[in-house]
Amino acid sequence: MHHLSSCDIADFYKIFKNIMGITLNAAYLMMVEGIERPFRGTLLQLGRQTILFPYSGLKNLADFLKFPLAPLRDEDAKSDKWMTDKTFFQALGFYEVLSMGSELEGDVEYIWDFNNPVPLYYHEKFDVIHDGGAGEHIFNYPNFLSSVCSMLKVGGRAIHETATSGLWVLCGATHFIL
């Protein structure tokens, strides 16, 4: 068993990075939003997300909601396999899926510390920004929200999803803010 007092932040991140992710409940809320205002363009996810269900679960939910899934581009999305986060967001209709996070996260296109303002280069670049819990780890939260808003294109949307209990996504309940 790991104790926080016996590991540094890098070890903590390695242990817990795959616990947080997108549940079917969160996918449901995203699809409801996507029905009202269809998703398209470029999505920036803050950090990387683990998709906690296979493509078949997404397909069943989409059929139930009559949500039009985009054609799949990845081989990892066969009905009995788990999806990557990029496949998930592409299935919702995004053409491009990018990610931004700290150097501890590794596999992100952009590395940035949201305690600092984002450079002008990132302003008005993204149609939707998905925060699957990165914001709750930022000390300068007003700066974080300001940076998210500045990176959105005019008419863009920010989706902030956070867990509601110490059980995080294991309980399946999330706050969902647009």
N, C-alpha and C positions, 0 to 999 in steps of 0.2 A: 504494500500500500504506500502511496506517495503522500507526503505531508508538505504543505506549502513552505513551511519553515526550513525544509531540508533541500529545497531546489531553487535555482535562480529562475528568472523570468523566461529565459530561453528554454529551460527544461519544462517549465510549466506550460509554455506554448506547445511544445512537442507532445506533451501528454494529453492536453485537452483540445487541440485544434480541430479534431474531427467529431467532437461531440455536438457542436452547434451546427445547425443545418436547416434546410427547408423541409417542413413536414407537409403532408397532404392538406392539413388545415390552412397553412400559409399559401399553398398552391391554389386552394379554393378561393381565398380572398383575392389573390392576384388575378385569377380568371374572371371573377366577378367584376373587378376593375377593368380588365381587358375587354370585357363584353361592352361595358359602357363607353370606354375610350380605347379602341384597339391599340395594341403595342406595335411599334415599328421603330426603325432607326437603330441608334446605338445605345446600349445599356452599359453603365459602369457599375460594377458591384464593388462595394467597399469590403475588401478581404475576399476570400473564396468561401463558397458554401458547399457543404456536403448535402447531396440530395438524398433524403432518407426514405425513398421508395423507388421502385423500378418504373420504367416507361409504361408498363401495362397499367399501373396505378394512375398515372397521369392520363393515359388514354381513356380509362374508365371514367375518371372524373370529368374530362372534357366532353365525353359522350353524354354524361348525365346533365351537364350544364349547357350543352350545345355550343361549346366553345371550339372555334375552328383552330386546331393545331396546325402549325406550319410544317411543311414537309421536312423530314429529318435529313441531316447532312452527315451525321456521324454513325459509324458502325456500332458504337457502344450502346445504342438506344434500341436494340432489339427488345421485344416485349418482355423477355424474362431476365434481362440484365439491368443493372443499376446505371443511371445516367450520370454524366458529368454535369457540373453547374452550367457550363456553356451550352450543352445540348438542351438542358431544361429551358433556359431563357430563349434559345433559338426556337424551340417548339412553341413558346408563347408568342413568337412573332418578331423578335429582334433580329436584325440583319447582322449586327456586330455586337459581341459581348466581350468587354474588357474588364480588368480588375485593377484596383489600386489598394495598396496596403503598406505595412511596414516591412523593413528588411527581414523581420522574423518570419514573415509569411512565405517568402521564397517565390512561389510561382505566380507572380502578378506582373502585369505589363508596366505599371507605374508604381514607384516607391515614393511614399510621402507620409510625413508625420502631420496629422491633422491638428495638432496643437499649434501649428504655424499656418498662416494664410497660404492658400495655393497660389502659384504663380499665374500671371495673366495667360500663359500658354494654355491652361486648362479651362479658362472661362468660356462659357457658352458652347461647349463641345458635345454634351450628352443629352439625349432625349429623356432618358430615365436614369435615376441613380437609385440603386437598391442597397440599403444599409441593413444587413442581416444581423446586426449586433455590434458592429465595429464602434459605433458612436458611444456605446456605454463604457468603453475603455479609454475615452478621451478626457483629459483633464480640463482643457479649455473648450467646453461645450458650445458657448456662443460662437467662438471662432469656427468650430466644426460645422455648425449649422449655416453660418455665413459662407463658408467655403463650398458646401454642398449646393447652396442656392446659386452661387456665382458660376458653378460648373454646368448648370442646367441651361439648355437652350430656352429661348422665349417659348412659353407654353409647356415646358418640360415638367416632369413629375419626379418627386422624391418619395420613395417608399421606405419607411423606417419600421423595421420589424424587430421586436425584442421579446425575450422570454419573460413569462410572468411569474416564475417561481424558481426556487433553487434547483428544481429538477430540469430546468431549461426545456429543451424541445422534447425530452422524454415524456413529458405530460401532454404534449401536443397542443398547448394553448399559447397563443401569441398575441401581442398588441400589434396592431397594424394601422399605421398612420400614413395618409397621403398628403 
